[in-house]
Amino acid sequence: MDLGVRWKLHGDGRTPAPGAVVRPDERLSWPRTAGLGAQHVVAMFGASFVAPVLMGLDPNLAIMMSGVSTMIFLLATRGRVPSYLGCSLSFVGVAAVIRAQGGTSATVTGAVLVVGAVLFLIGLAVQKFGARIIHAAMPPVVTGAVVMLIGFNLAPVTASTYWPQDQWTALLVMLFTGLAVVCLRGFWSRIAIFLGLVFGYVLSWVLDRIFGKIHSVDGSGKVTDHWRLDFSAVGQADWVGLPSFHGPTFQWSAILVALPVVIALVAENAGHVKAVGEMTGEKLDDRLGTAISADGIGSVLSTAVGGPPNTTYSENIGVMAATRVYSTAAYWAAACFALLFGLCPKFGAVVAAIPGGVLGGITVILYGMIGLLGAQIWTNARVDLRNPLNLVPAAAGIIIGVGGVSLDFTDNFSLGGIALGTIVVITGYHALRAFAPPHLKDQKPLLDEGTSTYGESAHTDAGERSAGS
């Protein structure tokens, strides 16, 4: 059985010829492949480490399980889809809502485990029936609206939790990160979040040396005098050791909050597979169902031991576009590096020490970008918001999701926020469509038998990134 773990040496193994690309089944010399793998780890570092910290989970376990999930993904797709799986930011809002309802880390991972299992089943269905079933249940207007409300639902978390811890640091980190995203080119623009974190660390250390302790709310919400950057836990952490594991617990209220993220994950995977296919020049339509299932299995395995869910990372698509090296050997190297980082508790302690003000500046941009991905889905699919069939359910669902509107069924059970907003978008769209006149129902599909109508700009964007690198 071909598992995609054999690679032909590309040319002399040093540098691709002008205009040439290193295909998924090829590799450069092993030292260069290892270097590219390290570059992929750095590319996903910012978001993949910020996400578990924001979710209240162990960053060491997160990086370790991202490596395991990447290996599972590469084996499942037989090495045809070069991708790195890192902690999904789509679940940050879910974790915040579950914790606000009194949930623990075990409750969070239990709810997300169910989402991973559902994603796995959706992947099996896509393999059997084709991608048209995705469009039937989740047309672009629905997918975009759900992604948007998931992202914008996080705004209060930044405003009430992170930004007040150090507003001036948050402001400067936001400005620096924004400049890095816009002004830098190629690989450096892809690690803008990581650069923002480094800038925030240095800035917090300098402010502590100049002004001393800050009087503001700390991570627990209490107003105290505290250091912006506290490395006390780093000194106590071991250099080598296992991360903290825990088992999941399952609560229906938490599961219902988490389930809408399935829609965002399906959209992410569909766009990712399409973009990789465009860049590598291979038709990967037949790999979509497998990719979705592999993503689901990786998330189930990670959350079963207390880690966060994982999904394909667009940051790493940028690295491939910049280097024109699509070798899956580089991703195997990246996964191995991730496993090694996961076995270093001191490394995880450094990540966990990210100052609250730094997270405030980072999340202002990060959460907004998540929300606006929904608008990008609408744009790519040419969703007509002048059509009331699209406008009404999307508008109602987004306001409910962002505003935290709730429906109380009993003293112990209610639906609100992300869960209720998603239900309104999906059921509202399909119910209105059943009664709408024919001229309102003509809408271009998100996906055809493969993925040829999703992310039409993927090839163009990849070319622009490559040219700009």
C-alpha positions as CSV (number, residue, x, y, z in Angstrom):
1,M,0.0,0.0,0.0
2,D,1.4,3.4,-1.0
3,L,1.3,5.7,2.1
4,G,3.1,8.6,0.4
5,V,6.3,8.3,2.4
6,R,8.7,7.7,-0.5
7,W,10.1,10.7,-2.3
8,K,12.2,11.2,-5.4
9,L,15.1,13.6,-5.2
10,H,14.4,16.8,-7.1
11,G,17.3,17.7,-9.4
12,D,20.5,18.0,-7.4
13,G,18.6,18.2,-4.1
14,R,19.7,21.8,-3.5
15,T,17.6,24.5,-5.3
16,P,14.7,24.1,-7.8
17,A,15.5,25.3,-11.3
18,P,14.0,28.7,-12.2
19,G,10.2,28.2,-12.8
20,A,10.3,24.6,-11.5
21,V,8.4,23.3,-8.4
22,V,9.2,20.5,-6.0
23,R,6.1,18.2,-6.3
24,P,4.5,16.5,-3.3
25,D,6.3,13.2,-4.1
26,E,9.7,14.8,-4.5
27,R,12.1,16.3,-1.9
28,L,15.2,18.3,-1.6
29,S,18.2,17.1,0.4
30,W,17.3,16.0,3.9
31,P,19.1,19.0,5.6
32,R,17.2,21.4,3.3
33,T,13.9,19.4,3.9
34,A,14.5,19.7,7.6
35,G,15.0,23.4,7.3
36,L,11.7,23.8,5.3
37,G,10.0,21.8,8.0
38,A,11.2,24.2,10.7
39,Q,10.0,27.0,8.5
40,H,6.5,25.5,8.4
41,V,6.5,25.2,12.2
42,V,7.4,28.9,12.6
43,A,4.7,29.8,10.1
44,M,2.0,28.1,12.1
45,F,3.5,29.1,15.5
46,G,1.6,32.3,16.1
47,A,-1.9,31.1,15.6
48,S,-1.4,27.5,16.7
49,F,0.0,28.6,20.1
50,V,-2.2,31.6,20.7
51,A,-5.3,29.4,20.1
52,P,-4.7,26.8,23.0
53,V,-3.7,29.6,25.3
54,L,-7.0,31.4,24.5
55,M,-8.9,28.2,25.0
56,G,-7.2,27.5,28.4
57,L,-5.5,24.3,27.2
58,D,-1.9,23.1,27.5
59,P,0.2,24.6,24.6
60,N,2.7,21.8,24.9
61,L,0.0,19.2,24.3
62,A,-1.4,21.4,21.5
63,I,1.9,21.4,19.6
64,M,2.5,17.7,20.2
65,M,-0.9,16.7,18.9
66,S,-0.6,19.1,15.9
67,G,2.4,16.9,14.9
68,V,0.4,13.7,15.4
69,S,-2.6,15.1,13.5
70,T,-0.4,16.2,10.6
71,M,1.1,12.7,10.3
72,I,-2.4,11.1,10.3
73,F,-3.5,13.6,7.6
74,L,-0.5,12.9,5.4
75,L,-1.0,9.1,5.7
76,A,-4.7,9.3,5.0
77,T,-4.3,11.4,1.9
78,R,-1.4,9.2,0.7
79,G,0.9,12.2,0.6
80,R,-1.1,13.9,-2.2
81,V,-2.3,16.9,-0.1
82,P,0.7,18.7,1.5
83,S,-0.8,20.3,4.6
84,Y,0.0,21.1,8.3
85,L,-2.7,20.7,10.9
86,G,-2.6,23.2,13.7
87,C,-5.0,24.3,16.5
88,S,-8.2,25.7,15.0
89,L,-9.0,29.3,15.9
90,S,-12.6,28.6,15.0
91,F,-13.1,26.9,18.4
92,V,-11.8,29.8,20.5
93,G,-15.2,31.4,20.8
94,V,-16.8,28.1,21.6
95,A,-14.3,27.5,24.4
96,A,-15.0,31.0,25.8
97,V,-18.8,30.4,25.8
98,I,-18.5,27.0,27.4
99,R,-16.2,28.3,30.1
100,A,-18.6,31.3,30.7
101,Q,-21.3,28.7,31.4
102,G,-19.2,27.1,34.1
103,G,-17.5,24.4,31.9
104,T,-14.1,23.1,32.5
105,S,-11.2,22.1,30.2
106,A,-12.7,18.6,30.1
107,T,-16.1,20.0,29.1
108,V,-14.4,22.0,26.3
109,T,-12.5,19.1,24.9
110,G,-15.5,16.7,25.2
111,A,-17.7,19.1,23.1
112,V,-15.0,19.5,20.5
113,L,-14.4,15.8,20.3
114,V,-18.0,15.4,19.2
115,V,-17.4,18.0,16.5
116,G,-14.4,16.1,15.3
117,A,-16.5,12.9,15.1
118,V,-19.2,14.7,13.1
119,L,-16.6,16.1,10.8
120,F,-15.2,12.6,10.2
121,L,-18.7,11.3,9.3
122,I,-19.2,14.3,6.9
123,G,-16.0,13.3,5.2
124,L,-17.2,9.8,4.7
125,A,-20.4,11.1,3.2
126,V,-18.5,13.3,0.8
127,Q,-16.4,10.4,-0.3
128,K,-19.5,8.3,-1.0
129,F,-21.9,10.9,-2.5
130,G,-19.6,13.7,-3.7
131,A,-19.2,17.3,-2.6
132,R,-22.7,18.3,-3.8
133,I,-24.1,17.2,-0.5
134,I,-22.1,20.0,1.2
135,H,-23.7,22.6,-1.1
136,A,-27.2,21.2,-0.5
137,A,-27.0,21.6,3.3
138,M,-24.6,24.5,3.5
139,P,-24.7,26.9,0.5
140,P,-22.3,29.9,0.6
141,V,-24.7,32.3,2.3
142,V,-25.1,29.9,5.2
143,T,-21.4,29.0,5.4
144,G,-20.3,32.7,5.3
145,A,-22.8,33.8,7.9
146,V,-21.8,31.1,10.3
147,V,-18.0,31.8,10.0
148,M,-18.8,35.5,10.4
149,L,-20.8,35.1,13.6
150,I,-18.2,32.7,15.1
151,G,-15.5,35.3,14.6
152,F,-17.4,38.4,15.7
153,N,-18.8,36.6,18.7
154,L,-15.3,36.8,20.1
155,A,-15.2,40.6,20.2
156,P,-16.4,40.8,23.9
157,V,-13.6,38.4,24.9
158,T,-10.9,40.9,23.6
159,A,-12.7,43.9,25.0
160,S,-13.4,42.6,28.5
161,T,-10.6,40.1,29.2
162,Y,-7.4,40.9,27.3
163,W,-7.3,44.6,26.3
164,P,-8.0,46.0,29.8
165,Q,-4.9,44.1,31.2
166,D,-2.6,46.6,29.4
167,Q,-4.4,48.9,27.0
168,W,-1.3,50.7,25.7
169,T,0.7,47.5,25.1
170,A,-2.4,46.1,23.3
171,L,-2.6,49.2,21.1
172,L,1.0,49.1,20.1
173,V,1.0,45.3,19.4
174,M,-2.1,45.8,17.3
175,L,-0.4,48.5,15.3
176,F,2.8,46.6,14.9
177,T,1.0,43.4,13.8
178,G,-1.1,45.3,11.3
179,L,1.9,46.8,9.8
180,A,3.7,43.5,9.6
181,V,0.7,41.9,7.8
182,V,0.4,44.7,5.3
183,C,4.0,45.9,4.7
184,L,6.0,42.7,4.9
185,R,6.3,40.3,1.9
186,G,6.5,36.6,1.3
187,F,7.3,34.4,4.2
188,W,7.6,37.3,6.7
189,S,4.0,38.4,6.1
190,R,2.9,34.8,6.8
191,I,4.4,34.9,10.3
192,A,3.1,38.3,11.2
193,I,1.2,37.0,14.2
194,F,4.5,35.4,15.5
195,L,6.4,38.6,15.0
196,G,3.6,40.5,16.8
197,L,4.0,38.1,19.8
198,V,7.8,38.6,19.8
199,F,7.3,42.4,19.7
200,G,4.8,42.2,22.5
201,Y,7.2,40.1,24.7
202,V,10.0,42.6,24.2
203,L,7.8,45.6,24.7
204,S,6.3,44.2,27.9
205,W,9.8,43.5,29.3
206,V,10.9,47.0,28.5
207,L,7.9,48.6,30.1
208,D,8.4,46.5,33.2
209,R,12.0,47.7,33.4
210,I,11.0,51.4,32.9
211,F,7.7,51.7,34.8
212,G,7.6,48.7,37.1
213,K,4.4,46.9,37.8
214,I,1.2,47.8,36.2
215,H,-2.1,48.4,38.2
216,S,-4.8,46.7,36.2
217,V,-6.9,43.6,36.0
218,D,-4.8,40.4,35.7
219,G,-5.6,37.1,34.0
220,S,-8.0,36.2,36.8
221,G,-10.0,39.4,36.4
222,K,-8.8,40.9,39.7
223,V,-7.4,44.5,39.8
224,T,-3.8,44.2,41.2
225,D,-0.3,45.4,40.8
226,H,1.5,42.8,38.6
227,W,4.3,42.4,36.1
228,R,3.3,42.6,32.5
229,L,5.7,39.7,31.7
230,D,6.0,37.0,34.4
231,F,8.5,34.3,33.7
232,S,8.4,32.7,37.1
233,A,6.8,29.5,35.8
234,V,9.4,29.2,33.1
235,G,12.2,28.8,35.7
236,Q,10.3,26.1,37.4
237,A,9.5,24.1,34.3
238,D,11.5,21.1,33.2
239,W,13.4,21.0,29.9
240,V,12.1,17.5,29.1
241,G,8.7,16.0,30.1
242,L,5.3,15.0,29.0
243,P,2.5,17.6,28.7
244,S,-0.6,17.5,30.8
245,F,-3.2,15.0,29.7
246,H,-6.9,14.9,30.7
247,G,-10.0,13.0,29.6
248,P,-13.1,14.7,28.1
249,T,-16.5,15.0,29.6
250,F,-19.7,15.4,27.7
251,Q,-22.5,17.9,28.3
252,W,-25.3,18.5,25.8
253,S,-25.3,22.3,26.3
254,A,-21.6,22.5,25.5
255,I,-21.9,20.2,22.5
256,L,-24.7,22.3,21.0
257,V,-22.5,25.4,21.3
258,A,-19.6,23.6,19.6
259,L,-21.4,21.9,16.7
260,P,-21.8,25.0,14.4
261,V,-18.0,25.1,14.0
262,V,-18.4,22.0,11.8
263,I,-19.6,24.3,9.0
264,A,-16.5,26.5,9.3
265,L,-14.2,23.4,9.2
266,V,-15.8,22.0,6.1
267,A,-15.4,25.4,4.4
268,E,-11.8,25.6,5.5
269,N,-11.0,22.1,4.2
270,A,-12.7,22.7,0.9
271,G,-10.9,25.9,0.3
272,H,-7.6,24.4,1.4
273,V,-7.8,21.4,-0.9
274,K,-8.8,23.6,-3.8
275,A,-5.9,26.0,-3.2
276,V,-3.3,23.2,-2.9
277,G,-4.6,21.6,-6.0
278,E,-4.3,24.9,-7.9
279,M,-0.7,25.4,-6.7
280,T,0.5,21.9,-7.3
281,G,-1.3,21.5,-10.6
282,E,-3.0,18.3,-9.5
283,K,-6.7,17.5,-9.5
284,L,-7.5,16.8,-5.8
285,D,-11.3,16.8,-6.0
286,D,-11.3,13.1,-5.1
287,R,-9.3,13.8,-1.9
288,L,-11.8,16.3,-0.4
289,G,-13.8,13.7,1.6
290,T,-10.6,12.0,2.7
291,A,-9.1,15.3,3.9
292,I,-12.2,16.2,5.8
293,S,-12.3,12.8,7.5
294,A,-8.6,12.9,8.3
295,D,-9.1,16.4,9.9
296,G,-11.9,14.9,12.0
297,I,-9.8,11.9,13.2
298,G,-6.9,14.2,14.1
299,S,-9.2,16.4,16.2
300,V,-10.9,13.4,17.9
301,L,-7.5,11.9,18.9
302,S,-6.2,15.3,20.1
303,T,-9.2,16.1,22.2
304,A,-9.4,12.6,23.6
305,V,-6.2,13.2,25.5
306,G,-7.0,16.8,26.5
307,G,-5.6,18.7,23.5
308,P,-7.3,21.2,21.1
309,P,-8.9,20.4,17.8
310,N,-6.8,20.8,14.6
311,T,-7.4,21.9,11.1
312,T,-5.5,22.7,7.9
313,Y,-3.5,25.9,8.1
314,S,-3.5,28.6,5.4
315,E,-0.3,30.0,6.8
316,N,1.5,27.0,5.5
317,I,-0.1,27.4,2.0
318,G,1.7,30.8,2.0
319,V,5.0,29.1,2.8
320,M,4.5,26.7,-0.1
321,A,3.6,29.5,-2.5
322,A,6.7,31.5,-1.5
323,T,9.1,28.6,-1.7
324,R,7.4,26.6,-4.5
325,V,8.3,23.5,-2.5
326,Y,5.2,21.3,-2.1
327,S,7.1,18.2,-0.8
328,T,5.2,16.3,1.9
329,A,8.6,15.3,3.2
330,A,8.9,18.9,4.6
331,Y,5.6,18.4,6.4
332,W,6.8,15.2,7.9
333,A,9.8,17.1,9.1
334,A,7.6,19.8,10.6
335,A,5.5,17.2,12.4
336,C,8.6,15.7,13.9
337,F,9.8,19.1,15.1
338,A,6.3,19.7,16.7
339,L,6.6,16.4,18.6
340,L,10.0,17.5,20.0
341,F,8.6,20.9,21.1
342,G,5.7,19.2,22.8
343,L,8.2,17.3,25.0
344,C,9.7,20.5,26.3
345,P,7.6,21.9,29.3
346,K,9.9,25.0,29.5
347,F,9.0,25.9,25.9
348,G,5.3,25.6,26.8
349,A,5.8,27.8,29.9
350,V,7.3,30.5,27.7
351,V,4.2,30.4,25.5
352,A,1.8,30.4,28.5
353,A,3.5,33.5,29.8
354,I,2.2,35.6,26.9
355,P,1.1,38.9,28.6
356,G,-2.6,39.7,28.5
357,G,-2.0,43.0,26.8
358,V,-0.2,41.3,24.0
359,L,-3.1,38.9,23.5
360,G,-5.4,42.0,23.4
361,G,-3.5,43.5,20.5
362,I,-3.2,40.2,18.7
363,T,-6.8,39.1,19.1
364,V,-8.3,42.4,17.9
365,I,-6.8,41.5,14.4
366,L,-7.1,37.8,14.7
367,Y,-10.8,37.6,15.7
368,G,-11.7,40.2,13.1
369,M,-9.9,38.2,10.4
370,I,-11.9,35.1,11.4
371,G,-15.1,37.0,11.1
372,L,-14.2,38.5,7.8
373,L,-13.4,35.1,6.3
374,G,-17.2,34.7,6.2
375,A,-17.4,37.8,4.0
376,Q,-14.7,36.3,1.8
377,I,-16.8,33.2,1.3
378,W,-19.7,35.4,0.2
379,T,-17.4,37.3,-2.2
380,N,-15.8,34.2,-3.8
381,A,-19.3,32.6,-4.3
382,R,-20.8,35.9,-5.5
383,V,-23.6,35.8,-2.9
384,D,-26.2,38.4,-3.7
385,L,-27.2,40.0,-0.4
386,R,-29.9,42.0,-2.3
387,N,-31.8,38.8,-2.5
388,P,-34.0,38.6,0.6
389,L,-33.6,34.8,0.7
390,N,-29.9,35.3,1.4
391,L,-30.2,38.6,3.4
392,V,-32.9,37.7,6.0
393,P,-31.5,34.5,7.5
394,A,-27.9,35.8,7.4
395,A,-28.8,39.1,9.1
396,A,-30.9,37.5,11.8
397,G,-28.4,34.7,12.6
398,I,-25.4,37.1,12.7
399,I,-27.1,39.5,15.1
400,I,-28.2,36.6,17.4
401,G,-24.8,35.1,17.3
402,V,-22.8,38.3,17.9
403,G,-25.2,39.8,20.3
404,G,-25.6,36.8,22.5
405,V,-29.4,36.5,22.1
406,S,-30.7,33.4,23.9
407,L,-33.9,31.3,24.1
408,D,-34.5,29.7,27.6
409,F,-36.4,26.4,27.3
410,T,-36.1,25.4,31.0
411,D,-34.2,26.6,34.0
412,N,-31.3,24.3,33.0
413,F,-31.3,24.5,29.3
414,S,-31.1,27.4,26.9
415,L,-29.8,28.1,23.4
416,G,-27.9,31.3,22.6
417,G,-25.0,33.0,20.8
418,I,-23.2,30.8,18.3
419,A,-25.5,27.8,18.6
420,L,-28.8,29.7,18.2
421,G,-27.4,32.0,15.5
422,T,-26.3,29.0,13.4
423,I,-29.6,27.2,13.8
424,V,-31.4,30.4,12.7
425,V,-29.2,30.8,9.6
426,I,-29.5,27.1,8.5
427,T,-33.2,26.5,9.3
428,G,-34.2,30.0,8.3
429,Y,-32.5,29.7,4.9
430,H,-34.0,26.3,4.0
431,A,-37.4,27.1,5.4
432,L,-37.6,30.4,3.4
433,R,-36.3,28.6,0.3
434,A,-39.1,26.2,0.5
435,F,-41.6,29.0,0.1
436,A,-39.6,31.5,-2.0
437,P,-40.6,32.1,-5.6
438,P,-38.3,30.5,-8.3
439,H,-36.5,33.7,-9.3
440,L,-35.0,34.0,-5.8
441,K,-33.6,30.5,-5.8
442,D,-31.1,30.8,-8.6
443,Q,-27.7,30.8,-6.8
444,K,-24.3,29.7,-8.0
445,P,-23.2,26.6,-6.0
446,L,-20.3,26.7,-3.5
447,L,-19.0,23.3,-4.8
448,D,-19.7,21.2,-7.8
449,E,-18.8,17.6,-8.1
450,G,-15.3,18.5,-6.9
451,T,-14.3,21.9,-5.6
452,S,-13.9,23.8,-8.9
453,T,-16.2,26.7,-8.0
454,Y,-14.8,27.3,-4.5
455,G,-12.0,29.8,-3.9
456,E,-11.7,30.8,-7.5
457,S,-9.0,33.3,-6.5
458,A,-6.8,30.6,-4.9
459,H,-4.5,30.2,-7.9
460,T,-4.2,33.9,-8.5
461,D,-3.5,34.6,-4.8
462,A,-0.9,31.9,-4.7
463,G,0.8,33.4,-7.8
464,E,0.8,36.9,-6.3
465,R,2.3,35.6,-3.1
466,S,5.0,33.8,-5.0
467,A,5.8,36.8,-7.2
468,G,5.9,39.0,-4.1
469,S,8.3,36.8,-2.2
